[in-house]
């Protein structure tokens, strides 16, 4: 999977407006809030199924009703279209 070009990375603010570019490494992040723990866990389950199909797994954490997600590709190291595709799937399922 090829890395995103500089132009593609620069356009991420418009492609994925709810995501933040990590200034310390090639990654994008988003934090979501849900009504409660069950809703957050259910959302994570839906994303886990998509990530497994893609063989592209997020770095994430869950604290009660909050889910924090970071997307980056480890091989090759950086942002790829897989990160964009998974972020878009997350956005479609997000509250």
Backbone as ProteinMPNN parsed JSONL, in Angstrom:
{"seq_chain_A": "XXXXXXXXXXXXXXXXXXXXXXXXXXXXXXXXXXXXXXXXXXXXXXXXXXXXXXXXXXXXXXXXXXXXXXXXXXXXXXXXXXXXXXXXXXXXXXX", "coords_chain_A": {"N_chain_A": [[0.855, -1.176, 0.0], [0.777, 2.081, -1.022], [2.187, 5.077, 0.427], [0.416, 8.071, 1.39], [0.538, 10.967, -0.666], [2.174, 14.196, -0.301], [0.333, 16.146, -1.099], [-2.093, 14.74, -0.884], [-2.112, 14.246, 1.866], [-2.293, 16.899, 2.745], [-4.847, 17.495, 1.911], [-6.453, 16.093, 3.631], [-7.817, 17.409, 5.671], [-10.115, 18.325, 4.455], [-11.168, 16.046, 3.321], [-11.49, 14.381, 5.534], [-12.867, 15.851, 7.807], [-13.403, 15.6, 10.564], [-11.252, 14.46, 11.723], [-7.937, 14.605, 13.107], [-4.707, 15.544, 12.183], [-1.814, 14.061, 13.423], [0.745, 15.799, 14.956], [3.162, 14.724, 15.74], [3.689, 12.314, 14.547], [3.117, 10.249, 11.596], [-0.04, 10.047, 11.467], [-3.609, 9.913, 11.992], [-6.242, 11.11, 14.095], [-9.179, 10.67, 16.13], [-11.722, 11.393, 18.492], [-14.579, 10.026, 19.922], [-17.814, 10.372, 21.394], [-20.323, 8.666, 23.223], [-23.661, 7.629, 24.205], [-23.466, 5.9, 26.361], [-21.515, 3.263, 27.952], [-22.212, 0.807, 26.733], [-23.136, 1.589, 24.19], [-20.776, 2.708, 23.152], [-19.107, 0.456, 23.166], [-20.517, -1.222, 21.415], [-20.244, 0.232, 19.035], [-17.46, 0.036, 18.709], [-17.293, -2.696, 18.235], [-18.571, -2.945, 15.752], [-16.731, -1.516, 14.158], [-14.469, -3.08, 14.559], [-15.094, -5.403, 13.117], [-15.101, -4.442, 10.486], [-12.448, -3.519, 10.308], [-11.076, -5.926, 10.599], [-11.846, -7.269, 8.267], [-10.591, -5.616, 6.434], [-7.996, -6.076, 7.146], [-6.63, -4.188, 8.606], [-5.907, -2.536, 11.323], [-7.055, -0.453, 13.965], [-5.437, 1.776, 16.322], [-6.634, 2.073, 19.445], [-8.677, 3.22, 22.212], [-10.91, 2.802, 24.984], [-12.885, 4.458, 27.263], [-15.369, 4.335, 29.401], [-17.874, 6.067, 28.004], [-16.467, 6.998, 25.867], [-14.515, 6.807, 22.933], [-11.349, 6.657, 21.663], [-9.499, 6.989, 18.752], [-6.763, 6.143, 16.721], [-5.275, 6.203, 13.594], [-2.909, 4.734, 11.539], [-0.452, 3.424, 9.31], [1.603, 0.638, 9.595], [3.316, -0.789, 7.957], [3.829, 0.049, 4.832], [5.491, 2.507, 6.889], [3.49, 5.099, 7.851], [0.876, 7.263, 6.57], [-1.728, 5.841, 4.689], [-3.933, 4.929, 1.936], [-5.505, 3.003, 3.098], [-5.84, 3.91, 5.724], [-7.385, 6.188, 5.292], [-9.669, 5.037, 4.105], [-10.599, 3.404, 6.232], [-11.084, 5.385, 8.155], [-13.153, 6.796, 6.886], [-15.148, 4.818, 6.917], [-15.521, 4.625, 9.665], [-16.491, 7.205, 10.173], [-18.948, 7.032, 8.817], [-20.384, 5.329, 10.476], [-20.376, 6.59, 12.873], [-21.891, 8.424, 15.628]], "CA_chain_A": [[0.0, 0.0, 0.0], [1.632, 3.28, -1.072], [1.935, 6.182, 1.349], [-0.239, 9.248, 0.822], [1.438, 12.027, -1.106], [2.041, 15.427, 0.485], [-0.925, 16.79, -1.498], [-3.188, 13.964, -0.29], [-2.099, 14.532, 3.309], [-2.77, 18.269, 2.931], [-6.29, 17.505, 1.64], [-7.189, 15.307, 4.623], [-8.709, 18.291, 6.433], [-11.391, 18.412, 3.758], [-11.656, 14.686, 3.127], [-11.847, 13.837, 6.847], [-12.856, 17.042, 8.662], [-13.517, 15.286, 11.996], [-9.999, 13.828, 12.119], [-6.821, 15.516, 13.337], [-3.372, 15.034, 11.863], [-0.919, 14.029, 14.575], [1.955, 16.545, 14.607], [4.361, 14.001, 16.161], [3.927, 11.128, 13.717], [2.167, 10.162, 10.484], [-1.256, 9.399, 11.938], [-4.793, 10.747, 12.182], [-6.945, 10.725, 15.319], [-10.523, 11.183, 16.393], [-12.353, 10.928, 19.72], [-16.038, 10.017, 19.809], [-18.554, 10.178, 22.647], [-21.564, 7.924, 23.048], [-24.605, 7.773, 25.317], [-23.006, 5.116, 27.498], [-20.495, 2.267, 27.651], [-22.724, -0.197, 25.795], [-23.141, 2.189, 22.852], [-19.379, 2.828, 22.731], [-18.608, -0.893, 22.905], [-21.175, -1.678, 20.198], [-19.582, 0.925, 17.928], [-16.138, -0.574, 18.537], [-17.502, -4.018, 17.65], [-18.826, -2.739, 14.317], [-15.474, -1.117, 13.518], [-13.563, -4.228, 14.606], [-15.436, -6.291, 12.007], [-14.621, -3.793, 9.253], [-10.977, -3.519, 10.356], [-10.613, -7.291, 10.365], [-12.025, -7.518, 6.832], [-9.568, -4.845, 5.729], [-6.69, -6.419, 7.704], [-6.055, -2.88, 8.942], [-6.455, -2.416, 12.667], [-6.808, 0.843, 14.595], [-4.95, 1.921, 17.691], [-7.774, 2.726, 20.071], [-8.946, 2.979, 23.627], [-12.284, 3.073, 25.388], [-13.129, 4.78, 28.665], [-16.81, 4.485, 29.57], [-18.633, 6.409, 26.798], [-15.558, 7.67, 24.94], [-13.623, 5.97, 22.141], [-10.286, 7.416, 20.99], [-8.985, 6.165, 17.653], [-5.641, 6.634, 15.925], [-5.035, 5.39, 12.41], [-1.636, 4.854, 10.84], [-0.053, 2.15, 8.722], [2.914, 0.281, 10.119], [4.165, -1.27, 6.869], [4.916, 0.979, 5.131], [5.238, 3.415, 8.01], [2.916, 6.38, 7.442], [-0.547, 7.269, 6.234], [-2.035, 5.256, 3.39], [-5.353, 4.946, 1.608], [-6.203, 2.153, 4.076], [-6.221, 4.76, 6.853], [-8.486, 7.036, 4.83], [-10.837, 4.178, 3.92], [-11.119, 3.02, 7.542], [-11.626, 6.601, 8.769], [-14.439, 7.069, 6.262], [-16.094, 3.828, 7.444], [-15.797, 5.044, 11.039], [-17.354, 8.38, 10.087], [-20.308, 6.623, 8.417], [-21.038, 4.646, 11.595], [-20.292, 7.431, 14.082], [-23.111, 9.166, 15.95]], "C_chain_A": [[0.897, 1.233, 0.0], [1.217, 4.336, -0.044], [1.193, 7.303, 0.637], [0.821, 10.256, 0.404], [1.267, 13.242, -0.191], [0.723, 16.134, 0.173], [-2.128, 16.057, -0.887], [-3.261, 14.189, 1.222], [-2.654, 15.927, 3.584], [-4.288, 18.352, 2.751], [-7.101, 16.753, 2.693], [-8.145, 16.154, 5.458], [-10.067, 18.441, 5.783], [-12.004, 17.035, 3.531], [-12.199, 14.102, 4.427], [-11.866, 14.968, 7.873], [-12.943, 16.764, 10.158], [-12.241, 14.667, 12.567], [-8.897, 14.877, 12.237], [-5.522, 14.832, 12.937], [-2.508, 15.115, 13.108], [0.364, 14.763, 14.204], [3.239, 15.766, 14.907], [4.691, 12.789, 15.289], [2.898, 11.073, 12.601], [0.936, 9.354, 10.881], [-2.385, 10.42, 11.982], [-5.56, 10.211, 13.384], [-8.317, 11.354, 15.387], [-11.014, 10.589, 17.711], [-13.857, 11.082, 19.574], [-16.648, 9.778, 21.177], [-19.909, 9.548, 22.322], [-22.447, 8.111, 24.273], [-24.114, 7.052, 26.561], [-21.968, 4.1, 27.021], [-20.967, 1.258, 26.617], [-22.736, 0.345, 24.367], [-21.717, 2.312, 22.311], [-18.822, 1.458, 22.342], [-19.241, -1.459, 21.623], [-20.553, -1.057, 18.956], [-18.221, 0.287, 17.652], [-16.257, -1.957, 17.892], [-17.751, -3.912, 16.15], [-17.534, -2.394, 13.578], [-14.484, -2.28, 13.493], [-13.825, -5.19, 13.446], [-14.944, -5.733, 10.673], [-13.095, -3.848, 9.2], [-10.423, -4.913, 10.068], [-10.739, -7.662, 8.891], [-10.939, -6.831, 6.02], [-8.155, -5.302, 6.068], [-5.907, -5.136, 7.998], [-6.671, -2.45, 10.271], [-6.085, -1.088, 13.322], [-6.065, 0.693, 15.926], [-6.088, 2.654, 18.39], [-7.873, 2.401, 21.545], [-10.386, 3.381, 23.911], [-12.309, 3.34, 26.883], [-14.606, 5.18, 28.762], [-17.492, 4.815, 28.238], [-17.765, 7.062, 25.725], [-14.658, 6.645, 24.241], [-12.633, 6.888, 21.433], [-9.62, 6.491, 19.982], [-7.829, 6.882, 16.978], [-5.431, 5.659, 14.785], [-3.683, 5.744, 11.81], [-1.326, 3.481, 10.266], [1.371, 1.856, 9.171], [3.858, -0.237, 9.043], [3.474, -0.999, 5.55], [4.512, 1.962, 6.235], [4.731, 4.759, 7.493], [1.434, 6.257, 7.187], [-0.741, 6.727, 4.819], [-3.537, 5.372, 3.116], [-6.146, 4.024, 2.536], [-6.665, 2.975, 5.273], [-7.412, 5.637, 6.484], [-9.765, 6.211, 4.693], [-11.442, 3.775, 5.263], [-11.718, 4.229, 8.261], [-13.0, 6.938, 8.179], [-15.502, 6.075, 6.733], [-16.487, 4.191, 8.874], [-16.749, 6.233, 11.043], [-18.787, 8.008, 9.704], [-21.074, 6.0, 9.587], [-21.103, 5.502, 12.861], [-21.621, 8.162, 14.332], [-23.022, 10.619, 15.504]], "O_chain_A": [[1.694, 1.416, 0.92], [0.042, 4.459, 0.301], [1.323, 7.468, -0.576], [1.867, 10.379, 1.041], [0.325, 13.303, 0.599], [0.071, 16.661, 1.074], [-3.074, 16.696, -0.426], [-4.349, 14.308, 1.784], [-3.4, 16.121, 4.543], [-4.939, 19.19, 3.373], [-8.331, 16.777, 2.645], [-9.179, 15.657, 5.905], [-11.066, 18.659, 6.469], [-13.225, 16.884, 3.549], [-13.225, 13.422, 4.435], [-10.977, 15.042, 8.722], [-12.581, 17.631, 10.954], [-12.166, 14.386, 13.763], [-8.922, 15.902, 11.556], [-5.271, 13.685, 13.307], [-2.482, 16.148, 13.777], [1.016, 14.39, 13.229], [4.298, 16.11, 14.383], [5.821, 12.299, 15.29], [1.897, 11.788, 12.657], [0.873, 8.144, 10.665], [-2.151, 11.628, 12.007], [-5.535, 9.012, 13.662], [-8.586, 12.403, 14.801], [-10.752, 9.424, 18.01], [-14.35, 12.13, 19.157], [-16.08, 9.075, 22.012], [-20.541, 9.849, 21.309], [-22.017, 8.694, 25.268], [-24.313, 7.525, 27.68], [-21.591, 4.079, 25.85], [-20.209, 0.89, 25.719], [-22.381, -0.373, 23.433], [-21.48, 2.046, 21.132], [-18.151, 1.317, 21.32], [-18.555, -2.11, 20.835], [-20.356, -1.733, 17.946], [-17.873, 0.03, 16.499], [-15.407, -2.341, 17.088], [-17.208, -4.694, 15.368], [-17.274, -2.92, 12.496], [-13.746, -2.45, 12.522], [-12.886, -5.729, 12.861], [-14.431, -6.474, 9.834], [-12.519, -4.186, 8.166], [-9.418, -5.056, 9.371], [-9.845, -8.295, 8.329], [-10.43, -7.385, 5.045], [-7.21, -4.957, 5.358], [-4.721, -5.011, 7.693], [-7.834, -2.048, 10.32], [-4.937, -0.65, 13.243], [-6.071, -0.365, 16.554], [-6.467, 3.747, 17.969], [-7.258, 1.463, 22.052], [-10.991, 4.177, 23.193], [-11.811, 2.539, 27.674], [-15.019, 6.228, 28.264], [-17.672, 3.918, 27.414], [-18.294, 7.626, 24.767], [-14.114, 5.741, 24.874], [-13.031, 7.788, 20.692], [-9.231, 5.369, 20.304], [-7.905, 8.078, 16.697], [-5.411, 4.444, 14.983], [-3.366, 6.916, 11.605], [-1.893, 2.482, 10.707], [2.237, 2.73, 9.128], [5.076, -0.139, 9.194], [2.589, -1.766, 5.172], [3.327, 2.201, 6.468], [5.445, 5.471, 6.787], [0.811, 5.258, 7.547], [-0.026, 7.095, 3.887], [-4.302, 5.848, 3.954], [-7.341, 4.242, 2.741], [-7.764, 2.759, 5.784], [-8.337, 5.805, 7.278], [-10.832, 6.65, 5.123], [-12.662, 3.8, 5.422], [-12.756, 4.105, 8.91], [-13.909, 7.325, 8.913], [-16.653, 6.463, 6.928], [-17.655, 4.076, 9.249], [-17.703, 6.268, 11.821], [-19.737, 8.603, 10.212], [-22.294, 6.139, 9.666], [-21.812, 5.163, 13.809], [-22.367, 8.473, 13.403], [-23.967, 11.384, 15.699]]}, "name": "protein", "num_of_chains": 1, "seq": "XXXXXXXXXXXXXXXXXXXXXXXXXXXXXXXXXXXXXXXXXXXXXXXXXXXXXXXXXXXXXXXXXXXXXXXXXXXXXXXXXXXXXXXXXXXXXXX"}
